[in-house]
């Protein structure tokens, strides 16, 4: 599971400030602070945007999800 420390580390590694991340996610800086402190959690869409903004490769995850979905569709 991704926690606030992970979010902060990814953001810092990408060289993005909290204010910049807030702007990219269309929220305020306080929201980013809360995510990084573990006070709140980003919704699924915001989490994926965070990963993409920080240049994290999400292809393995989305590929695995597609395989699971395809397997379930074949069983129906």
C-alpha positions in Angstrom: 0.0 0.0 0.0 1.2 3.5 -0.8 1.4 5.8 2.2 2.1 9.4 2.8 5.8 8.9 3.1 5.8 7.2 -0.3 3.8 10.0 -1.9 6.3 12.6 -0.5 9.3 10.6 -1.7 7.9 10.2 -5.2 7.1 13.9 -5.4 10.6 14.9 -4.1 12.3 12.5 -6.4 10.5 14.1 -9.3 11.5 17.6 -8.1 8.0 18.8 -7.7 7.0 21.1 -4.9 3.8 20.7 -2.9 2.3 23.8 -4.5 3.2 22.4 -8.0 1.6 19.1 -7.2 -1.5 20.8 -5.9 -1.8 22.8 -9.1 -1.4 19.7 -11.2 -4.0 17.8 -9.2 -6.4 20.8 -9.1 -6.5 21.0 -5.3 -4.9 23.1 -2.6 -1.5 22.7 -1.0 -3.1 21.8 2.3 -4.6 18.7 0.6 -1.2 17.6 -0.5 0.2 18.2 3.0 -2.6 16.0 4.4 -1.9 13.2 1.9 1.8 13.2 2.8 1.0 13.3 6.5 -1.4 10.4 6.2 -4.3 12.5 7.4 -6.2 11.9 4.1 -5.8 9.7 1.1 -6.0 10.6 -2.6 -8.9 9.1 -4.5 -8.0 6.5 -7.1 -7.9 9.0 -10.0 -5.7 11.4 -8.1 -3.4 8.6 -7.0 -2.9 7.6 -10.7 -2.3 11.2 -11.7 0.2 11.5 -8.9 2.1 8.5 -10.2 2.1 9.7 -13.8 3.2 13.3 -12.7 6.1 11.7 -10.8 7.0 9.6 -13.8 6.2 6.3 -12.1 5.7 3.5 -14.6 2.1 2.3 -14.1 2.1 0.0 -17.1 2.9 -3.2 -15.1 0.0 -2.4 -12.7 -2.5 -1.7 -15.5 -1.3 -4.7 -17.4 -1.9 -6.9 -14.4 -5.4 -5.4 -13.9 -6.2 -6.1 -17.6 -5.2 -9.7 -17.3 -7.4 -10.2 -14.2 -10.3 -8.5 -16.0 -9.8 -10.7 -19.1 -9.7 -13.8 -17.0 -12.9 -12.9 -15.3 -14.6 -12.1 -18.6 -13.6 -15.6 -19.9 -15.1 -17.3 -16.9 -18.5 -15.6 -17.4 
